[in-house]
Amino acid sequence: MMGKVYILILNWNNWKDTIECLESVFENSYPDYQVVVIDNASTDGSEKKITEWAEGKFNPDNKPIPYIRYDRETAEKGGHPEKEKILYQELKPAVLHPLIIIQTGENLGYAGGNNTGLRYALSKDDCDYIWLLNNDTVIDKNALTEMVRLAKTDGKTGMVGSKIFHYHNPQVLQAAGGGKLIPWMGNAVHIGTNEKNTDRWNNPMDLDFITGASLLVKKTLVEDIGLLDHRYFMYWEDVDWNTRARKKGYRAVYCPKSIIWHKEGGTSGGITPESDYYWSRNGLMFTKKFYPQFLPLVLLSYFAKYTLVRTLKRQPHNLKAFIKGVADFFKGRTGMISPQHTK
């Protein structure tokens, strides 16, 4: 009895990656799980494509997968348990798990979208763990099994992360679970980035944070520290969550036997003016919240870094977005901004 895991996969205008991720998730070896896809009001027909995939229109193997669709309000109240029981009655021998699809109705960002899924999972009596998994990932069949196995070894291990490889360079690490926080610089640095998969990365270790690309969390921890902070919208919310957990005495542990491949930037689009805006604004928010004594140093560090790097790379729009991010921090502006705001 290892416990039931609710797997949350957030989608926004990226149904092709989500379907590839789902194909790998439904082939995983862990026996007791529930897959939940949360769609953040995509405009590319994602929800229709994902339901067509479940019906077997793209890949008939191990299909159809019974599914039920909820709006945000219904999902956050726990859905319809009686209807969900019917999904399990409809399962065929080759299909062991149904699918839950939640439509949020608006773009709530990483934190807000996952919070909808978290509220749904927390309402379930059979939930023991929740796995936040980026939709632009593909998982090894034993990735989840190994994470749960490690989580059960220690009552204080509250969050567990995977060995993450680059999807397009699968022999090279993207991150060993997460990384280290440098609070006086306002920086959260992944460890193992672009390293080869040597023995150095084959042992579990405690980290300052588990990256949100693959983050297994105990239900009891979420009940203890609360949900993701939706004010970030995107970036820093996973570091914030980890920091709150560690301040409560929980460990964040890297599991080297849990392997995934991550495309990175599949939804966010990589380094854009918007990403520089959110990273700088939210980094300052995080610093003020947890390490206010370092705020002047972080401001100096950010101005030196962004002014130099964006000027050398001839990215004036990114530099302008960074300045707006700093200005909005001082104005107390949080949450989502329009794309035009950074132009």
Secondary structure, DSSP 8 states (H G I E B T S, - for coil): ---EEEEEEEESS-HHHHHHHHHHHTT-S-SSEEEEEEE---SSSHHHHHHHHHHTSS--TT----EEEEEHHHHHTT--HHHHHHHHHT--TT----EEEEE-SS--HHHHHHHHHHHHHHT-TTEEEEEEEETTEEE-TTHHHHHHHHHTT-TTEEEEEEEEEETTEEEEEEEESEEEEETTTTEEEESSTT-B--GGGSS-EE-SEE-TTEEEEEHHHHHHH-S--GGGSSSSHHHHHHHHHHHTT-EEEEEEEEEEEE-SSTTT-SS-HHHHHHHHHHHHHHHHHH-GGGHHHHHHHHHHHHHHHHHHTT-HHHHHHHHHHHHHHHHT--S---GGGG-
